[in-house]
Amino acid sequence: MRDKIKIIDIYTTKQFLQMIIFGLVAFILIFILVDLMENLDDFIDQKVQTPIILRYYLYFTPEIIKLTLPVAVLLSCLLTTGRMSNLNELTAIKVSGVSLYRFMLPFLVLSFTLSVVSVYFNGWVVPKTNKKKLNLERVYMRKHLESWGKYNIYIQDTYTRLLSIGYFDDETNTAHRVDIQDFDSSDVTKIIARYTAPAMKWDSTRDNWLLINCTYRKFMEGKEIITKLDTFNIGKLNFKPVDIKRKQMKPDEMNADEMLEFIKDQIRSGNDPSRWLTDYHSKFAFPFSNFIVVLFGVALASQKKRAGLAMEFGLSLLIAFIYFIFMKISTSFGYAGILHPFISAWLANIVFFIIGVIVILNVRK
């Protein structure tokens, strides 16, 4: 009996993996063709060379895999189980004493493994390739230049300190046209000090910023005291040159570690981190949609229906899209601060996992 089950597990796992790979390849080709048609004019207008275009789509592929893997898993589960059901293979397996729960075990194990691997893939690999892809768009296609602004940068260093930088040179780690304002902690509308300088350089030996030709103004009891200094050590600021670059990055360009550091900076500055926390937790929650869709796929495809496989496929896709819409709605509640970011990111998984278990329990074994 054990040998028979082992043979069945190997057979279903092989079929399941083959269909996942087929689905991913098909979705990747479709996405690339659609994107190529959309960007063809930009490639031609900017005279982008073929090797750059190939690199662009090489970096785009991980993002496509991230978005389409749940659908590919659903498609694979549905077609593998549905074909075995239509060919009476599933019926023979049940007659031999193997329950539906035991039959679907390889699907669950493999989809859960894919979910765990996707956590790392989505959280660290995809942001790295997205960063390279967006950089190619900025350099060769002149897109998203506003998101990598070196000009007019505003930073809230602490609850009572604001900085504005006219221009940041990331090659020399020098900020130009710097204005720093300190406010009273008991009344944040009252300014108590102001530092202006044509340049602010990063001192890597001390991990500090140095203001060059600084003008220091101190306001107290209606008086203004002005001091001019050739070089002034402003002390510990809560950001380094790399943090200035990070503040200009898009969420898709940040890996989980970088996003967590960014969130800490936002909290330290007194800003509401709800949106970023929701995105951070979503990096871990979304990959488990691969596991959730299997519950519906096996349950729907294991039963023979006169409507055929097309109806089951459409119904499963409908469930998948409802799942994604539900996840978008729940994350929007997290952005608004209505729900805790962790709950809003995982709510869709929790709800659909419960529904999936109920569906499985009501399917004829």
VOVEXZA-482643 format. One line per 2 residues: number of its first residue (from 1); their letters; for each residue x, z, y of N, C-alpha, C, CB. Coordinates in steps of 0.05 Angstrom, whole numbers. Glycine has a CB too. Layout:
BEGIN
NUM	A	X/Z/Y/X/Z/Y/X/Z/Y/X/Z/Y | ...
This chain:
BEGIN
1	MR	17/0/-24/0/0/0/18/0/25/-19/25/0 | 39/16/24/57/18/47/70/-9/52/78/40/43
3	DK	77/-23/31/90/-49/34/71/-69/47/100/-60/7 | 45/-68/39/25/-86/50/22/-80/80/-2/-82/35
5	IK	20/-55/87/17/-47/116/42/-56/132/13/-17/119 | 65/-53/119/90/-62/133/90/-92/138/114/-54/117
7	II	81/-107/118/79/-136/121/59/-143/143/71/-149/94 | 36/-130/144/16/-135/164/27/-128/192/-9/-118/159
9	DI	41/-106/194/53/-98/220/73/-119/230/67/-70/218 | 90/-128/212/110/-148/220/97/-174/228/130/-153/197
11	YT	76/-182/213/62/-206/219/48/-205/246/41/-212/197 | 33/-184/251/18/-181/277/37/-178/300/-1/-157/275
13	TK	59/-163/296/78/-159/318/91/-185/326/100/-139/310 | 99/-201/305/111/-227/310/92/-246/325/119/-241/284
15	QF	67/-247/317/47/-263/330/42/-254/359/20/-264/314 | 41/-228/362/36/-216/388/58/-223/408/33/-185/386
17	LQ	83/-220/399/106/-225/416/108/-255/423/132/-217/402 | 103/-272/403/104/-301/409/84/-309/430/99/-317/383
19	MI	60/-298/428/39/-305/448/46/-294/475/12/-295/438 | 58/-270/477/66/-259/503/87/-277/516/78/-230/499
21	IF	107/-286/500/127/-304/511/115/-330/520/149/-309/490 | 97/-341/504/83/-366/511/68/-362/537/64/-375/489
23	GL	53/-340/539/37/-335/564/55/-332/588/20/-310/560 | 77/-317/585/95/-314/608/107/-340/617/117/-294/601
25	VA	117/-356/598/128/-382/605/108/-400/620/139/-396/580 | 83/-400/609/62/-416/622/57/-406/650/37/-415/605
27	FI	54/-380/654/48/-369/681/72/-374/700/42/-339/679 | 96/-371/690/119/-375/707/120/-404/717/146/-369/692
29	LI	115/-423/699/115/-451/707/93/-457/727/112/-469/682 | 69/-446/722/47/-450/741/53/-439/768/21/-438/730
31	FI	63/-414/769/70/-401/795/91/-418/810/80/-373/790 | 111/-426/796/133/-441/809/123/-468/820/156/-446/789
33	LV	107/-482/804/96/-508/813/78/-504/838/80/-521/791 | 61/-483/838/44/-478/861/60/-471/885/23/-456/854
35	DL	80/-453/881/97/-444/904/114/-468/914/115/-421/895 | 123/-485/896/139/-508/904/123/-527/922/150/-523/880
37	ME	98/-531/914/80/-548/930/76/-536/958/54/-553/916 | 74/-509/959/69/-496/984/93/-496/1002/60/-467/978
39	NL	117/-494/991/142/-492/1007/157/-518/1009/160/-471/995 | 146/-539/997/161/-565/997/167/-574/1025/145/-586/982
41	DD	148/-572/1043/153/-581/1071/175/-565/1084/128/-578/1088 | 176/-538/1078/197/-521/1090/224/-529/1078/191/-491/1084
43	FI	225/-534/1052/251/-542/1040/261/-568/1052/247/-546/1010 | 243/-587/1057/251/-613/1068/258/-610/1098/228/-633/1066
45	DQ	242/-595/1113/247/-592/1142/274/-578/1147/224/-577/1155 | 279/-557/1131/304/-542/1135/328/-554/1119/300/-513/1126
47	KV	323/-576/1105/344/-589/1089/357/-570/1070/364/-602/1109 | 341/-556/1055/351/-537/1035/361/-553/1011/330/-516/1027
49	QT	386/-547/1003/398/-562/980/386/-553/954/428/-558/980 | 388/-570/934/376/-564/907/387/-539/894/382/-588/889
51	PI	413/-533/895/423/-508/883/411/-483/896/453/-506/886 | 405/-484/922/392/-461/936/363/-458/926/393/-465/967
53	IL	350/-481/923/322/-480/913/321/-468/885/310/-508/913 | 340/-476/868/341/-465/841/347/-435/841/362/-480/824
55	RY	365/-426/859/370/-397/862/345/-383/872/393/-392/881 | 331/-395/890/306/-383/901/286/-377/879/294/-402/922
57	YL	282/-397/861/262/-393/840/273/-376/817/253/-420/829 | 299/-375/815/310/-356/795/305/-327/804/341/-361/792
59	YF	308/-322/830/302/-295/841/272/-290/842/314/-293/869 | 256/-310/843/227/-307/844/215/-301/817/214/-332/856
61	TP	229/-309/795/218/-305/768/212/-276/761/238/-317/749 | 229/-257/766/222/-229/759/196/-219/773/245/-210/767
63	EI	191/-227/797/166/-220/811/142/-232/796/167/-229/840 | 145/-257/787/124/-270/772/118/-255/746/131/-300/767
65	IK	140/-248/732/137/-233/707/122/-206/712/164/-228/694 | 130/-193/734/117/-167/741/87/-171/744/130/-156/766
67	LT	79/-192/758/51/-196/765/34/-206/741/48/-215/787 | 47/-222/724/31/-235/703/34/-223/675/40/-264/701
69	LP	52/-204/672/56/-192/645/31/-179/635/78/-172/647 | 16/-163/651/-9/-152/639/-29/-174/630/-23/-135/660
71	VA	-31/-196/644/-49/-217/636/-38/-231/611/-53/-238/658 | -12/-234/609/0/-246/585/-4/-228/561/30/-251/590
73	VL	-2/-202/565/-6/-183/543/-35/-185/534/1/-154/551 | -54/-186/553/-82/-188/547/-88/-214/532/-99/-187/572
75	LS	-77/-236/542/-81/-262/529/-70/-262/501/-68/-285/545 | -46/-251/497/-34/-250/470/-50/-233/451/-6/-239/472
77	CL	-59/-210/460/-75/-192/444/-101/-205/435/-81/-165/458 | -114/-218/455/-139/-231/450/-137/-254/430/-152/-241/476
79	LT	-117/-272/435/-114/-295/417/-105/-287/389/-95/-315/430 | -86/-268/388/-76/-260/361/-99/-247/345/-53/-240/364
81	TG	-113/-228/357/-134/-214/343/-158/-233/338/-144/-190/358 | -165/-249/358/-188/-267/355/-183/-288/333/-193/-281/381
83	RM	-159/-299/332/-153/-319/311/-154/-306/283/-125/-331/315 | -143/-282/281/-144/-268/255/-173/-262/247/-127/-243/255
85	SN	-190/-256/267/-218/-250/261/-233/-275/253/-231/-237/286 | -228/-297/267/-242/-323/260/-233/-334/233/-237/-343/282
87	LN	-208/-329/225/-198/-339/200/-203/-319/177/-169/-345/202 | -218/-297/183/-225/-276/164/-201/-261/154/-239/-289/140
89	EL	-179/-263/168/-155/-247/160/-160/-218/167/-130/-258/175 | -173/-213/190/-178/-186/197/-198/-173/178/-189/-185/226
91	TA	-217/-189/168/-237/-178/149/-223/-171/123/-259/-199/143 | -204/-188/114/-189/-182/90/-172/-156/93/-171/-206/82
93	IK	-161/-153/117/-145/-129/122/-162/-104/121/-131/-131/149 | -186/-106/132/-204/-82/131/-213/-76/103/-229/-87/149
95	VS	-219/-98/87/-228/-94/59/-206/-80/43/-236/-120/46 | -181/-86/49/-158/-75/34/-154/-45/41/-133/-90/40
97	GV	-170/-34/59/-168/-5/65/-154/1/91/-154/8/43 | -147/-19/107/-133/-14/133/-155/-14/154/-111/-36/138
99	SL	-157/8/169/-177/11/190/-168/-5/215/-182/40/197 | -188/-9/232/-182/-23/258/-161/-7/274/-207/-27/274
101	YR	-163/20/273/-144/36/288/-115/31/278/-151/66/285 | -112/30/252/-86/26/240/-76/-3/246/-86/31/210
103	FM	-95/-22/246/-88/-50/251/-77/-53/279/-112/-67/247 | -90/-39/299/-82/-42/327/-57/-26/334/-105/-35/344
105	LP	-47/-10/316/-24/7/322/0/-10/332/-16/23/297 | 8/-32/319/31/-48/329/26/-58/358/36/-72/311
107	FL	1/-65/364/-6/-74/391/-1/-51/411/-35/-84/393 | -10/-27/404/-8/-4/422/22/4/426/-24/19/411
109	VL	37/4/404/65/12/405/80/-8/422/77/14/377 | 76/-34/417/91/-54/431/83/-55/461/86/-82/419
111	SF	57/-53/467/49/-53/495/58/-28/510/18/-55/496 | 58/-5/496/69/19/509/99/16/514/63/44/492
113	TL	113/5/496/142/0/499/147/-19/523/155/-11/474 | 131/-40/525/133/-58/547/127/-44/573/114/-82/543
115	SV	108/-26/573/101/-11/597/125/7/606/77/7/593 | 137/20/587/160/37/594/183/21/605/169/53/569
117	VS	189/-2/592/210/-20/601/203/-31/629/215/-43/581 | 178/-37/633/169/-48/659/172/-29/682/140/-57/657
119	VY	172/-3/676/176/17/697/204/13/710/174/46/686 | 224/10/693/251/4/704/252/-24/716/272/7/682
121	FN	240/-43/702/241/-71/711/228/-74/738/228/-89/691 | 204/-62/742/189/-64/767/201/-47/789/160/-57/763
123	GW	213/-24/781/223/-5/801/250/-11/811/222/22/789 | 267/-25/795/294/-30/803/303/-59/802/312/-13/786
125	VV	296/-73/781/304/-101/779/290/-119/798/300/-111/750 | 263/-118/799/247/-135/816/254/-132/846/218/-130/812
127	PK	256/-107/857/264/-104/885/292/-117/891/265/-75/893 | 310/-115/872/337/-127/877/335/-157/879/356/-120/854
129	TN	320/-170/862/317/-199/863/299/-207/887/305/-210/837 | 279/-191/893/263/-197/917/279/-197/942/240/-176/919
131	KK	298/-178/944/316/-176/967/332/-202/970/334/-152/965 | 342/-212/948/358/-237/948/340/-260/955/372/-241/922
133	KL	316/-261/944/298/-283/950/290/-283/979/272/-280/932 | 283/-260/990/275/-259/1019/298/-265/1037/264/-231/1025
135	NL	322/-258/1028/346/-265/1044/350/-295/1046/371/-251/1033 | 345/-309/1023/347/-338/1023/326/-350/1042/343/-349/994
137	ER	302/-338/1042/281/-348/1060/289/-344/1089/254/-333/1054 | 302/-322/1095/309/-317/1123/332/-336/1132/318/-288/1126
139	VY	351/-340/1114/375/-355/1121/369/-385/1121/398/-349/1102 | 356/-395/1100/353/-424/1096/325/-434/1104/358/-431/1067
141	MR	305/-417/1104/278/-426/1110/267/-414/1136/259/-420/1088 | 283/-396/1148/275/-384/1174/249/-369/1172/274/-405/1196
143	KH	244/-355/1150/220/-340/1146/226/-310/1147/206/-347/1119 | 206/-294/1154/208/-264/1154/230/-254/1172/212/-254/1125
145	LE	237/-269/1192/258/-259/1210/250/-234/1225/266/-281/1230 | 224/-231/1229/214/-207/1244/218/-182/1228/186/-211/1252
147	SW	220/-184/1201/222/-160/1184/250/-151/1182/210/-166/1157 | 270/-167/1191/298/-159/1190/309/-160/1218/314/-179/1171
149	GK	294/-146/1236/301/-147/1264/326/-130/1270/278/-138/1280 | 345/-142/1284/368/-127/1294/363/-118/1323/393/-143/1292
151	YN	340/-127/1334/334/-121/1362/311/-102/1364/328/-147/1376 | 312/-86/1386/289/-68/1393/281/-51/1369/266/-84/1403
153	IY	299/-34/1360/293/-16/1337/286/12/1348/318/-14/1318 | 265/23/1337/256/49/1346/256/68/1321/227/48/1358
155	IQ	267/92/1325/271/111/1304/262/138/1313/300/112/1293 | 245/151/1298/238/179/1303/256/196/1285/207/185/1297
157	DT	277/206/1296/297/221/1280/287/247/1270/323/225/1297 | 274/263/1288/261/288/1281/234/289/1295/279/313/1288
159	YT	220/311/1291/194/314/1304/197/313/1335/180/340/1295 | 220/321/1345/224/324/1374/245/304/1385/231/352/1381
161	RL	255/286/1369/275/267/1379/268/238/1372/303/274/1366 | 268/222/1393/263/193/1390/287/177/1399/238/185/1407
163	LS	292/155/1385/315/137/1392/304/109/1395/337/139/1371 | 316/94/1414/311/66/1416/338/52/1417/294/59/1441
165	IG	341/30/1402/366/15/1401/359/-14/1408/378/16/1372 | 373/-24/1429/368/-52/1437/378/-72/1417/382/-57/1464
167	YF	401/-67/1405/412/-86/1386/431/-71/1367/427/-109/1400 | 429/-77/1341/446/-64/1321/464/-84/1308/430/-48/1300
169	DD	490/-80/1309/509/-98/1296/517/-86/1269/535/-102/1314 | 506/-98/1248/510/-86/1221/538/-92/1210/490/-97/1202
171	ET	553/-109/1223/581/-114/1214/600/-93/1224/590/-142/1224 | 596/-84/1249/614/-63/1260/600/-35/1260/622/-70/1288
173	NT	575/-34/1250/560/-9/1250/558/3/1278/572/11/1231 | 552/-14/1298/550/-5/1326/523/-11/1337/572/-19/1343
175	AH	510/9/1349/485/5/1362/489/2/1392/466/29/1357 | 475/-17/1404/479/-23/1433/453/-16/1448/487/-53/1437
177	RV	457/-9/1473/435/-2/1491/418/21/1478/417/-26/1498 | 431/44/1476/419/66/1462/406/86/1481/440/81/1445
179	DI	382/94/1474/367/114/1490/356/135/1471/344/101/1507 | 365/160/1475/356/183/1458/342/203/1475/380/196/1444
181	QD	318/211/1467/302/230/1482/295/254/1464/276/216/1493 | 300/278/1476/292/303/1462/269/315/1476/317/322/1462
183	FD	249/325/1460/225/337/1471/223/366/1464/200/322/1462 | 208/381/1479/204/409/1474/188/413/1448/189/423/1498
185	SS	197/430/1430/184/435/1405/156/447/1408/201/452/1386 | 152/462/1430/126/475/1435/107/457/1449/130/501/1451
187	DV	118/436/1462/101/416/1477/115/389/1475/97/425/1506 | 107/373/1455/122/348/1450/117/327/1472/113/337/1423
189	TK	101/333/1491/97/314/1514/117/320/1536/69/315/1525 | 133/341/1533/152/350/1554/180/343/1545/149/380/1560
191	II	193/325/1561/221/318/1555/240/338/1566/227/289/1566 | 260/346/1550/279/366/1558/308/355/1561/279/389/1539
193	AR	313/332/1548/340/320/1550/338/290/1544/360/334/1532 | 357/276/1555/358/247/1550/387/237/1550/342/231/1572
195	YT	394/221/1530/421/209/1528/418/179/1529/435/218/1501 | 433/166/1547/434/137/1548/463/128/1547/421/127/1575
197	AP	467/107/1532/495/97/1528/494/67/1521/509/113/1505 | 513/52/1531/514/23/1524/520/18/1495/534/9/1542
199	AM	533/38/1481/540/35/1453/540/61/1439/567/20/1451 | 535/60/1413/537/84/1396/549/75/1369/508/97/1391
201	KW	573/86/1363/588/77/1340/586/98/1318/617/72/1347 | 588/88/1293/587/106/1270/616/114/1263/574/91/1246
203	DS	620/141/1262/646/152/1254/644/160/1225/653/177/1272 | 655/142/1208/653/146/1179/669/170/1169/662/122/1164
205	TR	690/178/1185/707/201/1176/692/227/1180/733/201/1192 | 674/228/1200/659/253/1205/630/251/1197/662/261/1234
207	DN	621/227/1190/593/222/1184/576/229/1208/584/239/1160 | 585/221/1231/570/226/1256/569/201/1273/583/249/1272
209	WL	550/201/1292/548/180/1312/562/188/1338/519/172/1317 | 577/170/1350/590/176/1375/579/158/1397/621/171/1373
211	LI	570/171/1419/560/156/1442/583/149/1460/538/173/1457 | 584/123/1468/606/114/1485/595/111/1514/617/86/1474
213	NC	611/122/1533/603/121/1562/574/132/1565/604/93/1573 | 571/156/1555/544/168/1554/537/181/1580/543/189/1531
215	TY	512/178/1587/500/193/1610/480/213/1599/486/173/1630 | 485/238/1603/469/260/1592/453/273/1614/486/281/1577
217	RK	427/273/1611/409/285/1630/394/309/1617/388/264/1642 | 395/332/1630/381/355/1620/360/364/1641/401/379/1615
219	FM	335/367/1632/313/374/1650/305/403/1645/289/355/1645 | 306/419/1666/299/447/1663/289/458/1690/322/464/1652
221	EG	265/471/1689/253/483/1712/251/464/1736/269/507/1721 | 243/439/1730/239/419/1751/264/407/1761/224/431/1773
223	KE	288/414/1749/313/403/1759/325/384/1738/333/426/1765 | 341/366/1747/355/347/1730/385/350/1733/346/318/1736
225	II	399/356/1711/428/359/1711/440/335/1697/437/385/1697 | 457/320/1711/468/295/1700/498/299/1694/465/272/1720
227	TK	505/291/1669/533/293/1661/541/266/1649/537/316/1640 | 565/257/1657/575/231/1646/599/237/1628/583/211/1669
229	LD	600/225/1604/621/230/1585/630/203/1573/610/249/1562 | 657/201/1570/668/176/1559/660/173/1529/699/176/1562
231	TF	663/195/1515/655/196/1486/641/222/1481/680/193/1468 | 618/220/1469/602/244/1463/593/244/1434/578/246/1483
233	NI	599/266/1421/590/269/1393/562/281/1393/609/287/1377 | 542/264/1388/514/273/1389/507/293/1367/496/249/1387
235	GK	525/295/1347/520/314/1325/506/299/1302/502/337/1335 | 495/315/1284/482/303/1260/455/290/1267/479/325/1239
237	LN	454/264/1264/429/250/1264/420/245/1235/431/223/1280 | 394/242/1231/384/240/1204/384/212/1193/356/252/1203
239	FK	402/196/1202/403/168/1192/432/158/1194/384/150/1206 | 439/140/1176/465/127/1176/460/97/1180/480/133/1150
241	PV	481/81/1183/477/52/1186/461/39/1164/504/38/1187 | 465/48/1140/449/37/1118/420/43/1120/460/47/1091
243	DI	413/66/1133/385/73/1137/372/56/1158/383/103/1145 | 387/47/1178/376/29/1198/369/2/1185/396/24/1221
245	KR	386/-7/1167/380/-32/1152/356/-28/1134/405/-41/1135 | 354/-5/1122/332/1/1103/305/2/1118/336/27/1089
247	KQ	305/12/1143/281/14/1158/269/-14/1164/285/29/1183 | 286/-34/1164/276/-61/1169/268/-76/1144/298/-77/1183
249	MK	272/-63/1121/265/-76/1095/235/-74/1090/281/-63/1073 | 226/-93/1074/198/-93/1064/197/-75/1040/188/-121/1058
251	PD	173/-64/1033/170/-47/1009/179/-61/984/141/-38/1006 | 174/-88/982/181/-103/958/211/-105/954/169/-130/959
253	EM	227/-99/976/256/-101/974/269/-74/967/267/-111/1000 | 253/-53/967/264/-26/961/260/-19/932/250/-5/979
255	NA	281/-10/919/277/1/892/266/29/894/303/1/876 | 260/41/872/247/67/872/264/89/886/241/77/844
257	DE	290/88/882/308/107/895/308/104/925/336/105/884 | 310/79/934/311/73/963/285/81/976/317/44/968
259	ML	263/75/963/237/82/974/234/113/976/214/71/957 | 243/127/956/242/157/957/258/168/980/252/169/930
261	EF	282/157/985/298/165/1008/284/159/1034/326/152/1007 | 271/135/1035/256/128/1059/233/147/1064/246/99/1056
263	IK	219/155/1043/197/174/1045/207/201/1056/183/177/1018 | 230/210/1046/241/235/1056/248/233/1086/267/242/1040
265	DQ	258/210/1094/263/206/1123/237/207/1139/277/179/1127 | 216/195/1128/190/195/1142/180/223/1145/170/177/1128
267	IR	182/239/1124/173/267/1124/189/283/1144/174/280/1096 | 215/279/1144/233/294/1162/227/287/1191/262/288/1155
269	SG	219/262/1195/213/253/1223/185/261/1232/216/223/1225 | 169/273/1214/142/282/1221/121/261/1218/142/292/1249
271	ND	128/238/1205/108/217/1201/92/221/1176/123/190/1200 | 69/209/1175/52/210/1151/63/192/1129/22/203/1158
273	PS	71/202/1106/84/186/1085/64/176/1065/106/201/1072 | 38/179/1069/18/173/1049/20/145/1038/-10/177/1060
275	RW	23/125/1056/24/97/1047/48/93/1029/25/78/1071 | 71/103/1037/96/99/1022/95/114/996/120/107/1039
277	LT	84/138/996/82/154/971/64/140/951/71/182/977 | 42/128/961/24/113/944/38/89/931/-1/103/960
279	DY	53/74/947/69/51/937/90/61/917/82/36/960 | 102/84/922/122/95/904/110/102/877/135/120/917
281	HS	88/116/877/75/123/852/64/98/837/53/143/856 | 56/78/853/45/53/841/67/38/825/33/35/862
283	KF	92/42/833/114/29/818/115/39/789/141/34/832 | 106/63/785/106/75/758/78/71/744/113/104/759
285	AF	57/70/760/30/68/748/23/40/739/10/78/768 | 30/19/756/22/-8/750/32/-18/723/32/-26/771
287	PF	57/-12/715/67/-23/689/49/-14/665/95/-13/684 | 35/8/667/20/17/644/-7/2/642/14/47/647
289	SN	-12/-17/660/-35/-35/656/-31/-52/631/-39/-53/681 | -5/-56/623/0/-71/598/-12/-56/574/30/-74/594
291	FI	-11/-30/574/-22/-14/552/-53/-13/554/-10/14/553 | -63/-11/578/-92/-7/582/-108/-32/572/-99/-2/611
293	VV	-98/-56/579/-113/-80/573/-114/-85/543/-100/-105/586 | -95/-74/527/-96/-78/498/-121/-65/486/-71/-66/485
295	LF	-129/-42/497/-152/-28/486/-177/-46/487/-157/-2/502 | -180/-61/510/-203/-78/512/-199/-104/496/-207/-86/542
297	GV	-175/-114/495/-170/-140/481/-176/-138/452/-142/-148/485 | -165/-117/438/-170/-114/410/-199/-109/404/-153/-90/398
299	AL	-212/-92/420/-240/-85/415/-258/-110/417/-249/-64/435 | -253/-127/437/-270/-150/441/-265/-172/421/-267/-160/469
301	AS	-239/-176/415/-232/-199/398/-235/-193/368/-204/-207/403 | -238/-168/361/-240/-161/332/-267/-167/320/-233/-132/328
303	QK	-287/-172/337/-314/-177/328/-320/-207/330/-334/-160/344 | -330/-218/309/-338/-247/309/-363/-250/326/-342/-257/281
305	KR	-363/-269/344/-386/-274/360/-392/-304/361/-382/-263/389 | -417/-311/363/-425/-339/364/-415/-352/390/-455/-342/361
307	AG	-412/-336/411/-404/-347/436/-375/-358/435/-405/-326/458 | -360/-349/415/-333/-359/411/-312/-345/428/-332/-388/419
309	LA	-287/-354/424/-264/-341/436/-264/-345/466/-239/-353/424 | -275/-367/476/-274/-372/505/-290/-351/520/-286/-400/511
311	ME	-313/-343/509/-329/-322/521/-314/-295/522/-356/-319/507 | -301/-289/499/-286/-264/498/-262/-265/518/-275/-259/469
313	FG	-249/-288/519/-227/-291/538/-236/-287/567/-214/-318/534 | -258/-300/574/-269/-297/601/-277/-269/607/-292/-315/605
315	LS	-289/-255/587/-297/-227/592/-273/-209/595/-315/-218/568 | -253/-214/579/-228/-198/581/-214/-202/608/-209/-204/558
317	LL	-213/-227/617/-201/-233/643/-217/-219/665/-200/-263/648 | -244/-220/662/-261/-206/682/-254/-177/683/-291/-210/675
319	IA	-251/-164/660/-244/-136/659/-217/-131/672/-244/-125/630 | -198/-149/667/-171/-146/678/-172/-148/709/-152/-168/667
321	FI	-187/-167/719/-190/-170/748/-204/-146/760/-204/-196/755 | -225/-136/747/-238/-112/756/-219/-89/757/-262/-105/738
323	YF	-202/-87/737/-181/-66/737/-163/-68/761/-165/-67/710 | -153/-92/767/-135/-96/789/-149/-90/816/-124/-124/789
325	IF	-174/-99/818/-189/-93/842/-193/-63/846/-216/-108/842 | -200/-50/824/-203/-21/825/-178/-7/833/-213/-10/797
327	MK	-155/-17/823/-129/-6/831/-124/-10/861/-106/-18/814 | -130/-34/871/-126/-39/899/-143/-21/917/-133/-68/906
329	IS	-169/-16/908/-186/1/923/-176/30/923/-215/0/912 | -168/39/900/-158/67/898/-133/71/914/-153/74/868
331	TS	-115/51/914/-90/54/930/-97/53/960/-71/32/923 | -117/39/968/-125/39/996/-134/66/1005/-147/18/1002
333	FG	-148/81/987/-155/109/993/-130/126/996/-173/120/970 | -109/120/980/-84/134/983/-71/128/1010/-66/128/960
335	YA	-71/103/1018/-60/95/1044/-73/110/1067/-63/65/1048 | -100/113/1064/-115/126/1086/-113/157/1085/-144/118/1084
337	GI	-101/167/1064/-99/196/1061/-124/210/1051/-92/208/1087 | -143/194/1041/-168/205/1030/-163/218/1003/-190/183/1028
339	LH	-146/204/987/-138/215/961/-108/221/961/-145/195/938 | -100/240/944/-71/245/941/-58/220/931/-66/270/922
341	PF	-34/213/942/-21/188/933/-17/185/903/6/186/947 | -11/207/890/-7/205/861/-33/199/847/5/232/850
343	IS	-55/212/855/-81/208/843/-91/179/848/-102/228/853 | -87/170/873/-97/143/880/-82/121/864/-94/138/910
345	AW	-56/126/859/-40/106/844/-47/106/814/-10/113/847 | -54/128/803/-60/130/774/-90/130/768/-47/155/763
347	LA	-107/130/788/-136/133/783/-146/110/765/-151/134/809 | -138/85/771/-148/62/756/-139/65/726/-137/36/767
349	NI	-115/73/722/-106/77/694/-122/98/679/-76/84/694 | -127/120/693/-143/141/680/-171/133/673/-143/166/698
351	VF	-184/120/693/-212/112/689/-214/91/667/-224/101/715 | -197/70/668/-200/48/649/-189/57/621/-184/24/659
353	FI	-171/76/620/-163/86/594/-186/100/580/-138/105/597 | -201/116/595/-224/129/584/-245/109/575/-237/149/604
355	IG	-250/89/592/-270/68/584/-260/53/559/-274/49/608 | -234/46/559/-223/32/536/-225/48/510/-194/26/541
357	VI	-220/74/511/-223/91/487/-252/91/478/-214/120/493 | -271/93/497/-300/93/490/-307/66/476/-317/97/515
359	VI	-297/44/487/-303/18/475/-292/16/447/-291/-5/493 | -267/25/443/-255/25/416/-271/42/397/-226/34/418
361	LN	-280/65/406/-295/83/388/-321/71/379/-299/110/401 | -333/53/396/-359/42/389/-357/15/375/-374/39/414
363	VR	-333/6/370/-329/-19/355/-331/-14/325/-302/-33/362 | -343/-32/310/-346/-29/282/-318/-30/269/-364/-50/270
365	K	-311/-8/254/-284/-5/243/-280/-24/219/-279/24/235
